[in-house]
Amino acid sequence: MSPTALAFVCAFVAGLVLAFVRHPRYGLYTYIAVFYIHPPSRWWGSFAPEMRWALIASIVTLIATWRLKDDGQRPTWLKTTPARILLLMTAWIWIQNAWALDSAEHLDLSVVFTKYVMLFYLIYRLVDTPREAVNFLLVHVLGCFYLGWLAFNAPVSGRLEGVGGPGINEANAFAMQMATAIVIGAMMVLSSRGARRWVAFASMPLLLNSIVLAGSRGAFVAILCAGLVLAMLKPHADRKLFYGLAGLAVVLFGMLAHDYFWERMSSMKAAAQDDTADMDNSALSRIVMFEAQLRMARSHPLGTGHRGTAVLSPAYLDERFLLKDPDHPDLPGQRSSHNTFMTALVEQGIPGLLMFTAIWVWCIVEVVRVRRLRAIRDNSEDAAMLAGVAGALMVVFVAGMFVDYFKAEVQIWLLAALASIGTIARRATAQSSGATPVGLGDMPRYGRERLETAVRGLPEYGSPHSGRQQNQ
């Protein structure tokens, strides 16, 4: 066994042991580390035992979590809106197995979403304090830092491919994953203290360089949109530092970006102007596919099942837009979906689209509500983490307009993190107001309305009547 493989196995075992003897959160950290390291994708993976590393880590973490006592001061995961929608969507996906066009692929999606339900539970259950929210997000940033190091040392001809691992091995998915870490890491640099700030700061050059190497137009636009979210949600006390760091990031990115990257970005101008003469085949195929998917959806209102778009594409697209499978050149070409919402519409049908849309509507409403809570206004780091998660979700949303990210795992991480941050902030606000520190979802409707009214009536932080001023 190579030293690298041996070190990985030892660290893996240590993480799972700590999940039992210290806290289950170490099992969660181990799972995320395995997601990024993924031995089968690395040169040293052949020296490590052939095991389902991520599955073992998740099961051990789940068992360790069941041993935790519930403090009863926050709503259970089943009382959160995204968990309920995710459960409904998973049940609907299982039902679709009855008529899915590609039964094998759809069964795989059913299993994946069942895993996502368990993963949502674990993240929500274990990320139960502001410090743990920061630590969980920091592990995500560190995982992307590792991929950024691999990308920096990888031979690249054209666009970077094959560095990420399952689900993020392709250039666009890889860039989207890295972009979420850039947004969250930027907020850590802004408001975290100590080692967390400097680790996030040191990660930025490699993360930004990975975006350049991947050359993903969708990820680039997504980062720009996420920057607007950060500008709106940034902690007020750190606004000067925010703009200074934003300017530094722009300069650094400009130094890293090369001519090939800007050439790819400039091709978006033709797509925006609907200039088919100057538009490259990739951009044109997305427009043609969008129109074809509208026709597919009219013929299959209950959905085609996972990968149904690719199955139907030969009947709806001109042959020049279809791609041949290199391993099966004798089979007809196909074309997959390039838009997450269109994927939900065509493959999960109208019910799936409604549930998928409901999740994103909840994200917007939840961010607005939590941002108004006193516990968030009073703490710059908590406000920054809320902004980072909101910005990362914006990355997934915008990038999903260019590529199909319906089954992207990172969005489950972010949904659970947002749900957890919301309940933490509500409990802290309730405690500061003298109310019973229980989750809003656990309260009777009348009591919940009284608490919400009391919270809205609290004086603004920094006003002459605020608690901090009185203490001073």
Secondary structure, DSSP 8 states (H G I E B T S, - for coil): --HHHHHHHHHHHHHHHHHHHT-THHHHHHHHHHHHH-GGGSGGGGGS----HHHHHHHHHHHHHHTS---SSS--GGGSHHHHHHHHHHHHHHHGGGT-SSHHHHHHHHHHHHHHHHHHHHHHHH--SHHHHHHHHHHHHHHHHHHHHHHHHS--SSS--S-S-TTT-SHHHHHHHHHHHHHHHHHHHHH--THHHHHHHHHHHHHHHHHHHHT-HHHHHHHHHHHHHHHHHS-GGGHHHHHHHHHHHHHHHHHH--HHHHHHHHTHHHHHTT-TTTS-HHHHHHHHHHHHHHHHHHH-TT---TTHHHHHHHHHS-GGG-B--TT-TTS--B---S-HHHHHHHHHHHHHHHHHHHHHHHHHHHHHHHHTSHHHHT-HHHHHHHHHHHHHHHHHHHHTTTS--TT-THHHHHHHHHHHHHHHHHHHHHHHTTS----GGGS-HHHHHHHHHHHHTS--TTSTTSHHHHH-
